[in-house]
Amino acid sequence: MNLPVSAQRRLVLASDNHGKLAELRALLAPMRAQVEPQAALGVQGAEEPYDTFVENALAKARHAARATSWPALADDSGLCCCALDGAPGVHSARFAGPEAKAAHNNELLLRRLRGIADRRAHFQCVIVALRSADDPEPLIADGRWDGEIVEPAQGEGGFGYDPHFWVPELSATAAQLPAAQKNRLSHRALAMQAMVGLLRRRWGW
């Protein structure tokens, strides 16, 4: 099923995270797509009750598409630590509680890792795009960015766990990288690169 020409380059982004919105808008710029955050269209965020990134991304995209009648794009991403059996995982944004700020989440992460030598971790991102809320053929792409957890925090950029996420091959944390470089290398960048290919091949963009 092809989208009407008038709607082919229009997407509602099912996210209220300003940092994520800026990253995704930059990554989608080459597609010349009109991207509007769901809040700008009067849509409140969906619940994220599932234990996997893909299920949560699908739930958010379907909610936004149903509320706006626009094609929708959503992502779910998080930090997964080997020594913590993948935690904080899908709970990354609310690791320390429903209203937790990044500082609280980072504090809990470091507390959980205290005394543990294995600091391997990776950021995981799953991105979903839907033509409509009932689209039976969602586009699904994922990306992974490997690193390790360090302390103390290093760098002023990025958001979330970035100041503690060390990328060995760059000898820097994600928070120390220029935004343009992070947008090329991150888990979200890798997932978006894959999604761009899917949008072109499957939707004819």
N, CA and C of each residue as an Amber inpcrd file, in Angstrom:
protein
   615
   0.8450000  -1.1860000   0.0000000   0.0000000   0.0000000   0.0000000
   0.8800000   1.2350000   0.0000000   0.6960000   2.1500000  -0.9560000
   1.4560000   3.3800000  -1.0300000   0.6830000   4.5130000  -0.3720000
   1.4260000   5.4590000   0.2000000   0.7900000   6.6120000   0.8020000
   0.3620000   7.5970000  -0.2750000  -0.7110000   8.3860000  -0.0430000
  -1.0400000   9.4650000  -0.9560000   0.1490000  10.4010000  -1.0920000
   0.3010000  10.9980000  -2.2700000   1.4570000  11.8590000  -2.5060000
   1.5590000  12.9520000  -1.4620000   0.4240000  13.5310000  -1.0560000
   0.4380000  14.6410000  -0.1130000   0.9390000  14.2370000   1.2620000
   0.8930000  12.9570000   1.5640000   1.2810000  12.4980000   2.8960000
   2.5930000  11.7410000   2.9090000   3.2320000  11.5890000   1.7530000
   4.3900000  10.7200000   1.6740000   5.5570000  11.1940000   2.5240000
   5.6950000  12.4800000   2.7270000   6.8460000  12.9930000   3.4630000
   6.4230000  13.6550000   4.7790000   5.3950000  13.1310000   5.4120000
   4.8980000  13.6960000   6.6510000   4.9030000  12.6170000   7.7290000
   5.4610000  12.9470000   8.8760000   5.5410000  11.9890000   9.9760000
   5.2510000  12.6830000  11.2970000   4.5210000  12.0160000  12.1540000
   4.4240000  12.4620000  13.5360000   5.4210000  11.6470000  14.3440000
   6.2480000  12.3370000  15.1110000   7.2450000  11.6740000  15.9290000
   6.6500000  11.4180000  17.3010000   6.5420000  10.1600000  17.6690000
   5.9210000   9.7750000  18.9370000   6.9370000   9.8740000  20.0650000
   7.3150000  11.1080000  20.3920000   8.2640000  11.3450000  21.4710000
   8.0810000  12.7670000  21.9840000   8.3190000  12.9500000  23.2810000
   8.3030000  14.2750000  23.8850000   9.6870000  14.6620000  24.4040000
  10.6910000  13.8650000  24.0740000  12.0520000  14.1060000  24.5240000
  12.7370000  15.0760000  23.5530000  13.0920000  16.2630000  24.0570000
  13.6370000  17.2960000  23.1710000  14.9950000  16.9020000  22.5930000
  15.8150000  16.2400000  23.3900000  17.1020000  15.8050000  22.8720000
  16.9480000  14.7770000  21.7720000  16.0370000  13.8510000  21.9800000
  15.7730000  12.8140000  20.9800000  15.1730000  13.4280000  19.7080000
  14.2770000  14.3900000  19.8910000  13.6610000  15.0610000  18.7460000
  14.7090000  15.7520000  17.8950000  15.6390000  16.4620000  18.5480000
  16.6870000  17.1600000  17.8070000  17.5480000  16.1740000  17.0220000
  17.9120000  15.0580000  17.6570000  18.7290000  14.0500000  16.9770000
  17.9920000  13.4650000  15.7790000  16.7370000  13.0720000  15.9890000
  15.9890000  12.4310000  14.9150000  15.6850000  13.3970000  13.7720000
  15.4030000  14.6620000  14.1110000  15.1630000  15.6450000  13.0470000
  16.4170000  15.8240000  12.1850000  17.5710000  15.8760000  12.8450000
  18.8160000  16.0200000  12.0990000  19.0530000  14.8100000  11.2020000
  18.7630000  13.6250000  11.7200000  18.9890000  12.4090000  10.9520000
  17.9950000  12.2630000   9.8010000  16.7900000  12.8160000   9.9830000
  15.7660000  12.7200000   8.9470000  15.8330000  13.8520000   7.9270000
  16.6550000  14.8650000   8.2000000  16.7200000  16.0210000   7.3070000
  16.9710000  15.6560000   5.8410000  17.8690000  14.7020000   5.5490000
  18.0920000  14.3590000   4.1410000  16.8560000  13.8000000   3.4380000
  15.8920000  13.2970000   4.2090000  14.6740000  12.7460000   3.6100000
  13.6830000  13.8340000   3.2280000  13.9470000  15.0740000   3.6780000
  13.0510000  16.2100000   3.4240000  11.6320000  15.9190000   3.8950000
  11.5500000  15.2340000   5.0030000  10.2470000  14.8890000   5.5710000
   9.8230000  15.9630000   6.5730000   8.5440000  16.2560000   6.5950000
   7.9790000  17.1310000   7.6190000   7.7870000  16.2980000   8.8740000
   8.5190000  16.6200000   9.9140000   8.4540000  15.8610000  11.1560000
   7.9170000  16.7690000  12.2550000   6.8240000  16.3700000  12.8520000
   6.2330000  17.1320000  13.9450000   6.1620000  16.2620000  15.1890000
   6.5740000  16.7880000  16.3320000   6.4530000  16.0080000  17.5670000
   4.9860000  15.8540000  17.9390000   4.6620000  14.7780000  18.5940000
   3.2670000  14.5050000  18.9090000   2.6360000  15.6060000  19.7700000
   3.4040000  16.2110000  20.6580000   2.8530000  17.2590000  21.5160000
   2.3650000  18.4500000  20.6960000   3.0660000  18.7560000  19.6050000
   2.6610000  19.8750000  18.7580000   1.3340000  19.6070000  18.0650000
   0.9380000  18.3470000  17.9960000  -0.3240000  17.9680000  17.3730000
  -1.3660000  17.5830000  18.4190000  -1.0770000  17.9190000  19.6810000
  -2.0420000  17.6930000  20.7460000  -2.1410000  16.2620000  21.2340000
  -1.0740000  15.4820000  21.0330000  -1.0980000  14.0700000  21.4090000
  -0.2540000  13.8500000  22.6550000  -0.8280000  13.2200000  23.6470000
  -0.0750000  12.8430000  24.8390000   0.6410000  11.5250000  24.5930000
   1.7490000  11.3340000  25.2810000   2.5340000  10.1270000  25.0910000
   1.7900000   8.8700000  25.4980000   2.1040000   7.7900000  24.8260000
   1.4700000   6.4970000  25.1100000   2.1520000   5.8240000  26.2940000
   1.4520000   4.8780000  26.8730000   2.0570000   4.0340000  27.9010000
   3.1210000   3.1470000  27.2610000   4.1210000   2.7740000  28.0580000
   5.1860000   1.8790000  27.5900000   5.2560000   0.6890000  28.5540000
   4.2850000  -0.2130000  28.4740000   4.1800000  -1.2600000  29.4900000
   4.9770000  -2.5270000  29.1980000   5.6380000  -2.5710000  28.0620000
   6.2290000  -3.8360000  27.6280000   7.6810000  -3.9940000  28.0690000
   8.1720000  -5.2100000  27.9520000   9.5250000  -5.5330000  28.4030000
  10.5470000  -5.5600000  27.2740000  10.1100000  -5.2380000  26.0460000
  11.0470000  -5.2020000  24.9260000  10.9430000  -3.8570000  24.2220000
  12.0510000  -3.4400000  23.6270000  12.0900000  -2.1680000  22.9160000
  11.1040000  -2.1540000  21.7410000  11.0260000  -3.2470000  21.0030000
  10.1870000  -3.2530000  19.8030000   8.7070000  -3.1350000  20.1560000
   8.2720000  -3.7850000  21.2230000   6.8630000  -3.6970000  21.5930000
   6.4910000  -2.2840000  22.0440000   7.3730000  -1.6530000  22.7940000
   7.1010000  -0.2880000  23.2340000   7.1000000   0.6910000  22.0660000
   8.0430000   0.5280000  21.1320000   8.0790000   1.4150000  19.9650000
   6.8090000   1.2660000  19.1300000   6.3550000   0.0380000  18.9500000
   5.1170000  -0.1860000  18.2030000   3.9220000   0.4580000  18.9020000
   3.8500000   0.3200000  20.2180000   2.7360000   0.9030000  20.9700000
   2.7140000   2.4140000  20.8120000   3.8800000   3.0470000  20.8840000
   3.9420000   4.5010000  20.7640000   3.5840000   4.9650000  19.3560000
   4.0890000   4.2590000  18.3530000   3.7960000   4.6480000  16.9760000
   2.3170000   4.4760000  16.6560000   1.7140000   3.3790000  17.0760000
   0.2890000   3.1580000  16.8030000  -0.5690000   4.2160000  17.4990000
  -0.2120000   4.5600000  18.7180000  -0.9570000   5.5760000  19.4610000
  -0.9150000   6.9220000  18.7300000   0.2710000   7.3420000  18.2960000
   0.4130000   8.6320000  17.6130000  -0.2890000   8.6230000  16.2600000
  -0.1750000   7.5260000  15.5310000  -0.8290000   7.4330000  14.2220000
  -2.3410000   7.4650000  14.3620000  -2.8440000   6.7880000  15.3650000
  -4.2990000   6.7520000  15.5640000  -4.8280000   8.1310000  15.9670000
  -4.0720000   8.8480000  16.7770000  -4.5210000  10.1480000  17.2760000
  -4.4450000  11.2420000  16.2170000  -3.5560000  11.1040000  15.2450000
  -3.3370000  12.1720000  14.2600000  -3.7500000  11.8240000  12.8420000
  -3.9120000  10.5290000  12.5500000  -4.1370000  10.0470000  11.1810000
  -2.9360000  10.3390000  10.2850000  -1.7980000  10.5760000  10.8780000
  -0.5410000  10.7540000  10.1420000   0.2500000   9.4490000  10.1850000
   1.1230000   9.2320000   9.2110000   2.1390000   8.1960000   9.3830000
   2.9680000   8.5430000  10.6210000   3.4270000   7.5420000  11.3300000
   4.1050000   7.8000000  12.6000000   5.4400000   7.0820000  12.6790000
   6.3470000   7.7110000  13.4050000   7.6420000   7.1100000  13.6790000
   7.8910000   7.1780000  15.1770000   8.3190000   6.0780000  15.7490000
   8.6190000   6.0300000  17.1790000   9.8700000   5.2150000  17.4090000
  10.5530000   5.5380000  18.4680000  11.6930000   4.7180000  18.8400000
  11.5840000   4.3620000  20.3130000  12.2200000   3.2910000  20.6690000
  12.4230000   2.9880000  22.0760000  13.8830000   2.6040000  22.2070000
  14.5190000   3.1740000  23.1770000  15.9480000   2.9470000  23.3040000
  16.3330000   2.9710000  24.7660000  17.4980000   2.4340000  25.0380000
  17.9530000   2.4240000  26.4110000  19.3460000   1.8670000  26.5310000
  19.8340000   1.9270000  27.7390000  21.1590000   1.4330000  28.0650000
  21.0500000   0.0290000  28.6430000  21.8420000  -0.8850000  28.1410000
  21.8360000  -2.2700000  28.6130000  23.2300000  -2.6210000  29.1380000
  23.2960000  -3.0330000  30.3940000  24.5720000  -3.3780000  31.0150000
  24.6940000  -4.8930000  31.1530000  25.8170000  -5.4220000  30.7080000
  26.0160000  -6.8710000  30.7370000  25.9160000  -7.4220000  32.1580000
  26.5310000  -6.7620000  33.1180000  26.5730000  -7.2720000  34.4850000
  25.2210000  -7.1680000  35.1900000  24.3020000  -6.4030000  34.6220000
  22.9810000  -6.2290000  35.2290000  21.8990000  -6.9430000  34.4270000
  22.3070000  -7.9470000  33.6530000  21.3510000  -8.7310000  32.8550000
  20.5170000  -7.8550000  31.9210000  21.1600000  -6.8330000  31.3560000
  20.4830000  -5.9710000  30.3920000  19.8210000  -4.7500000  30.9840000
  19.7830000  -4.6300000  32.2910000  19.2060000  -3.4370000  32.9230000
  20.1560000  -2.2400000  32.7180000  19.6150000  -1.0210000  32.7280000
  18.2100000  -0.6640000  32.9280000  17.2880000  -0.9420000  31.7400000
  17.8220000  -1.1850000  30.5460000  17.0190000  -1.6120000  29.4060000
  15.8590000  -0.6840000  29.0890000  14.6590000  -1.2630000  28.9430000
  13.4860000  -0.4570000  28.5680000  13.0940000   0.5080000  29.6760000
  13.6470000   0.3300000  30.8630000  13.3340000   1.2170000  31.9850000
  14.3760000   2.3240000  32.1550000  15.2220000   2.5280000  31.1540000
  16.3420000   3.4650000  31.2910000  15.9090000   4.8640000  31.7020000
  14.8450000   5.3830000  31.0980000  14.4170000   6.7570000  31.3680000
  13.8020000   6.9070000  32.7510000  13.3350000   5.8200000  33.3150000
  12.6700000   5.8760000  34.6230000  13.2800000   4.8450000  35.5740000
  14.5790000   4.6160000  35.4350000  15.2790000   3.6010000  36.2150000
  15.1340000   3.8480000  37.7180000  15.2340000   5.1040000  38.1130000
  15.1560000   5.4520000  39.5320000  13.7510000   5.8610000  39.9610000
  12.7670000   5.6690000  39.0810000  11.3910000   6.0150000  39.4220000
  10.7030000   6.7410000  38.2850000   9.3650000   6.8040000  38.3160000
   8.5910000   7.3880000  37.2110000   8.9620000   8.8310000  36.8890000
   9.3160000   9.6190000  37.8910000   9.6370000  11.0300000  37.6850000
  11.1370000  11.3040000  37.8230000  11.9330000  10.2660000  37.7240000
  13.3730000  10.4200000  37.9620000  14.0350000  11.2860000  36.9080000
  14.9830000  12.0890000  37.3410000  15.8060000  12.8760000  36.4290000
  17.0590000  12.0780000  36.0900000  17.7710000  12.5420000  35.0660000
  18.9560000  11.8220000  34.5990000  19.9640000  11.6060000  35.7180000
  20.1370000  12.6030000  36.5760000  21.1140000  12.4780000  37.6620000
  20.7530000  11.3390000  38.6010000  19.4650000  11.1700000  38.8620000
  19.0260000  10.0850000  39.7490000  19.2450000   8.7250000  39.0940000
  18.9480000   8.6420000  37.7890000  19.1510000   7.3810000  37.0700000
  20.6270000   7.0020000  37.0480000  21.4790000   7.9830000  36.8070000
  22.9160000   7.7140000  36.7800000  23.4280000   7.2980000  38.1530000
  22.9210000   7.9390000  39.1770000  23.3410000   7.5940000  40.5290000
  22.9750000   6.1520000  40.8640000  21.7770000   5.7380000  40.4980000
  21.3510000   4.3640000  40.7650000  22.1760000   3.3760000  39.9510000
  22.4370000   3.7060000  38.6960000  23.2420000   2.8230000  37.8470000
  24.6060000   2.5880000  38.4680000  25.2720000   3.6520000  38.8700000
  26.6070000   3.5150000  39.4550000  26.5570000   2.7560000  40.7690000
  25.4960000   2.9330000  41.5170000  25.3560000   2.1960000  42.7750000
  25.2030000   0.7050000  42.5070000  24.4210000   0.3660000  41.4830000
  24.2170000  -1.0470000  41.1450000  25.5080000  -1.6930000  40.6370000
  26.3600000  -0.8990000  40.0210000  27.5940000  -1.4280000  39.4470000
  28.7760000  -1.3720000  40.4210000  28.5530000  -0.8090000  41.5930000
  29.6350000  -0.6560000  42.5480000  30.2370000  -2.0200000  42.8990000
  31.5620000  -2.1190000  42.7910000  32.2580000  -3.3530000  43.1210000
  32.2600000  -4.3820000  42.0080000  31.6390000  -4.0660000  40.8750000
  31.5800000  -4.9980000  39.7380000  32.6220000  -4.5840000  38.7010000
  33.4750000  -5.5170000  38.3160000  34.5460000  -5.1980000  37.3690000
  34.0350000  -5.0910000  35.9390000  33.0140000  -5.8720000  35.5940000
  32.5000000  -5.8840000  34.2290000  31.6370000  -4.6530000  33.9980000
  32.1640000  -3.6820000  33.2680000  31.4290000  -2.4470000  32.9950000
  30.9520000  -2.3670000  31.5440000  30.9740000  -3.4790000  30.8370000
  30.5230000  -3.4570000  29.4420000  29.0420000  -3.0800000  29.3640000
  28.7230000  -2.2590000  28.3700000  27.3410000  -1.8170000  28.1900000
  27.1370000  -1.4380000  26.7340000  25.9020000  -1.3270000  26.3500000
  25.6010000  -0.8250000  25.0100000  24.2710000  -0.0920000  25.0340000
  24.1790000   0.9000000  24.1720000  22.9020000   1.5500000  23.9170000
  22.2090000   0.7740000  22.8040000  20.9350000   0.4860000  22.9960000
  20.1360000  -0.2170000  21.9860000  18.9900000   0.6840000  21.5680000
  18.6970000   0.7160000  20.2940000  17.5930000   1.5190000  19.7730000
  16.8000000   0.7080000  18.7610000  15.4870000   0.7400000  18.8890000
  14.5880000   0.1600000  17.8930000  13.6730000   1.2690000  17.3900000
  13.5970000   1.4350000  16.0950000  12.7510000   2.4570000  15.4740000
  11.6790000   1.7770000  14.6380000  10.4680000   2.2720000  14.7660000
   9.3180000   1.7240000  14.0470000   8.6450000   2.8360000  13.2570000
   8.2500000   2.5520000  12.0470000   7.4710000   3.4950000  11.2370000
   6.2080000   2.7930000  10.7500000   5.0920000   3.5050000  10.8340000
   3.7860000   2.9750000  10.4330000   3.1240000   3.9240000   9.4510000
   2.4760000   3.3810000   8.4270000   1.7080000   4.2070000   7.4980000
   0.3870000   4.6430000   8.1040000  -0.1480000   3.8140000   8.9950000
  -1.3900000   4.1080000   9.6910000  -1.3860000   3.3010000  10.9860000
  -2.3360000   3.6000000  11.8590000  -2.3840000   2.9080000  13.1490000
  -2.5750000   1.4070000  12.9870000  -3.2390000   0.9940000  11.9090000
  -3.5210000  -0.4240000  11.6880000  -2.6120000  -1.0560000  10.6440000
  -1.5170000  -0.3960000  10.3400000  -0.5680000  -0.9090000   9.3470000
  -0.0990000  -2.3140000   9.7520000  -0.3530000  -3.3250000   8.9090000
   0.0860000  -4.6820000   9.2510000   1.5500000  -4.9420000   8.9280000
   2.2040000  -3.9550000   8.2890000   3.5930000  -4.1280000   7.8680000
   4.4660000  -2.9950000   8.4120000   4.6490000  -2.9280000   9.7040000
   5.5040000  -1.8660000  10.2450000   6.9460000  -2.0270000   9.7800000
   7.5960000  -0.9060000   9.5530000   9.0240000  -0.9260000   9.2790000
   9.7460000  -0.9430000  10.6250000  10.7020000  -1.8390000  10.7860000
  11.4030000  -1.9780000  12.0600000  12.9110000  -2.0120000  11.7960000
  13.6230000  -1.1130000  12.4460000  15.0780000  -1.0600000  12.3110000
  15.6910000  -0.9520000  13.7020000  16.9060000  -1.4630000  13.8540000
  17.5500000  -1.3470000  15.1540000  19.0210000  -1.0010000  15.0040000
  19.5850000  -0.5020000  16.0850000  20.9960000  -0.1370000  16.1060000
  21.5690000  -0.3390000  17.4920000  22.8490000  -0.6410000  17.5600000
  23.5290000  -0.9070000  18.8390000  24.8540000  -0.1620000  18.8640000
  25.1360000   0.4600000  20.0200000  26.3840000   1.2250000  20.1940000
  27.0800000   0.6760000  21.4270000  28.2330000   0.0490000  21.2380000
  28.9360000  -0.6120000  22.3340000  29.8840000   0.3370000  23.0630000
  29.9840000   0.1320000  24.3600000  30.8950000   0.9290000  25.1750000
  31.0160000   0.3300000  26.5590000  31.3170000   1.1800000  27.5370000
  31.4040000   0.7360000  28.9180000  31.0700000   1.8980000  29.8500000
  30.6940000   1.5730000  31.0580000  30.3070000   2.5870000  32.0230000
  31.5240000   3.0390000  32.8260000  31.7100000   4.3610000  32.9030000
  32.8380000   4.9310000  33.6470000  32.3180000   5.9510000  34.6520000
  33.1460000   6.2170000  35.6340000  32.8640000   7.3030000  36.5820000
  34.1950000   7.9110000  36.9970000  34.1700000   9.2250000  37.2910000
  33.0040000  10.1140000  37.3430000  32.5110000  10.4920000  35.9580000
  31.4430000  11.2910000  35.9450000  30.8830000  11.7650000  34.6820000
  31.9090000  12.6050000  33.9290000  31.8650000  12.4880000  32.5940000
  32.7880000  13.2440000  31.7510000  32.0230000  13.8350000  30.5760000
  32.1240000  15.1390000  30.3980000  31.4880000  15.7970000  29.2640000
  30.2090000  16.5060000  29.6470000  29.8740000  17.5190000  28.8550000
  28.6980000  18.3540000  29.1260000  27.5970000  18.1780000  28.0840000
  27.8670000  17.4550000  27.0050000  26.8910000  17.3200000  25.9310000
  25.9720000  16.1350000  26.1390000  25.1360000  15.8910000  25.1390000
  24.2430000  14.7430000  25.1660000  23.2020000  14.8470000  26.2590000
  22.6800000  13.7110000  26.6580000  21.6760000  13.6690000  27.7190000
  21.6390000  12.2620000  28.2900000  20.8690000  12.0810000  29.3500000
  20.7220000  10.7530000  29.9370000  22.0320000  10.2060000  30.4830000
  22.3920000   9.0070000  30.0400000  23.5840000   8.3200000  30.5500000
  24.8550000   8.6940000  29.7890000  24.7680000   9.6100000  28.8390000
  25.9040000   9.9340000  27.9790000  27.1920000  10.2720000  28.7300000
  27.1430000  11.0170000  29.8560000  28.4040000  11.3580000  30.5310000
  29.1330000  10.1600000  31.1460000  28.4480000   9.0330000  31.2770000
  29.0640000   7.8390000  31.8570000  29.3160000   6.7450000  30.8160000
  28.9480000   6.9920000  29.5630000  29.0770000   5.9640000  28.5210000
  30.3580000   6.2060000  27.7290000  31.3540000   5.4000000  28.0170000
  32.6860000   5.5410000  27.4130000  32.7620000   4.7200000  26.1360000
  33.2480000   5.3660000  25.0650000  33.4170000   4.7000000  23.7710000
  34.9150000   4.4920000  23.5620000  35.4240000   3.2750000  23.7890000
  36.8770000   3.0490000  23.7920000  37.5920000   3.4960000  22.5230000
  37.0010000   3.2150000  21.3650000  37.7090000   3.5500000  20.1210000
  37.8320000   5.0520000  19.8980000  37.0360000   5.8440000  20.6220000
  37.1040000   7.2950000  20.4950000  37.7770000   7.9510000  21.6940000
  38.0740000   7.1450000  22.7350000  38.6620000   7.6570000  23.9700000
  37.8770000   8.8530000  24.5000000  36.5640000   8.6930000  24.5260000
  35.6790000   9.7720000  24.9740000  34.3490000   9.1820000  25.3950000
  33.6350000   9.9340000  26.2310000  32.2640000   9.5380000  26.5260000
  31.3440000  10.1140000  25.4530000  30.1230000   9.5960000  25.4080000
  29.1480000  10.1140000  24.4420000  28.8870000  11.5930000  24.6800000
  29.0050000  12.0390000  25.9360000  28.7600000  13.4390000  26.2640000
  29.8950000  14.3560000  25.8270000  31.0540000  13.7920000  25.5080000
  32.1890000  14.5850000  25.0560000  32.2430000  14.7260000  23.5390000
  31.3800000  14.0230000  22.8450000  31.4020000  14.0590000  21.3830000
  30.5850000  15.2380000  20.8580000  31.0500000  15.8930000  19.8000000
  30.2160000  16.9060000  19.1540000  28.9060000  16.2660000  18.6850000
  27.8320000  17.0360000  18.7080000  26.5230000  16.4850000  18.3590000
  26.5320000  15.8490000  16.9720000  27.2140000  16.4910000  16.0290000
  27.2290000  15.9610000  14.6620000  27.9090000  14.5980000  14.6100000
  28.9880000  14.4410000  15.3850000  29.6890000  13.1560000  15.3990000
  28.8400000  12.0900000  16.0730000  28.2050000  12.4430000  17.1880000
  27.3380000  11.4860000  17.8670000  26.2000000  11.0530000  16.9550000
  25.6460000  12.0060000  16.1990000  24.5300000  11.6780000  15.3060000
  24.9330000  10.7410000  14.1840000  26.2360000  10.6300000  13.9300000
  26.6960000   9.6890000  12.9050000  26.9760000   8.3050000  13.4800000
  27.3100000   8.2300000  14.7770000  27.8340000   6.9960000  15.3550000
  26.9030000   6.2780000  16.3170000  25.9210000   6.9660000  16.8580000
  25.1300000   6.4190000  17.9560000  24.2130000   5.2800000  17.5230000
  23.6720000   4.6030000  18.5190000  22.6820000   3.5490000  18.2870000
  21.4960000   4.0790000  17.4950000  21.0680000   5.3030000  17.8200000
  19.9300000   5.8960000  17.1040000  20.3140000   6.2230000  15.6640000
  21.5570000   6.6860000  15.4640000  22.0260000   6.9700000  14.1120000
  22.0500000   5.7010000  13.2690000  22.5590000   4.6020000  13.8570000
  22.6160000   3.3430000  13.1190000  21.2110000   2.8330000  12.7840000
  20.2960000   2.9520000  13.7500000  18.9200000   2.5190000  13.4930000
  18.2680000   3.4000000  12.4390000  18.5330000   4.7110000  12.5050000
  17.9380000   5.6160000  11.5240000  18.4880000   5.3750000  10.1310000
  19.7810000   5.0740000  10.0370000  20.3540000   4.7670000   8.7270000
  19.6390000   3.5730000   8.1120000  19.3880000   2.5540000   8.9460000
  18.6570000   1.3880000   8.4580000  17.2140000   1.7620000   8.1090000
  16.5870000   2.6340000   8.9220000  15.2120000   3.0350000   8.6550000
  15.0990000   3.8440000   7.3680000  16.0780000   4.7190000   7.1120000
  16.0680000   5.4940000   5.8800000  16.0380000   4.5660000   4.6640000
  16.8490000   3.5110000   4.7250000  16.8410000   2.5370000   3.6330000
  15.4970000   1.8610000   3.4850000  14.8690000   1.5310000   4.5920000
  13.5430000   0.9010000   4.5440000  12.4930000   1.8560000   3.9950000
  12.5460000   3.1130000   4.4120000  11.5870000   4.1000000   3.9120000
  11.7000000   4.2490000   2.3930000  12.9100000   4.2160000   1.9020000
  13.1200000   4.3580000   0.4560000  12.6470000   3.1130000  -0.3010000
  13.0050000   1.9470000   0.2360000  12.6700000   0.7160000  -0.4700000
  11.2050000   0.3380000  -0.3430000  10.6490000   0.5150000   0.8470000
   9.2840000   0.0320000   1.1030000   8.2050000   1.0780000   0.8450000
   8.5220000   2.3350000   1.1650000   7.5180000   3.3820000   1.0090000
   7.7660000   4.2530000  -0.2220000   8.8730000   4.0260000  -0.9030000
   9.1590000   4.7880000  -2.1170000   9.6090000   6.2050000  -1.8630000
  10.1920000   6.4750000  -0.6980000  10.6750000   7.8210000  -0.3930000
  12.0280000   8.0790000  -1.0690000
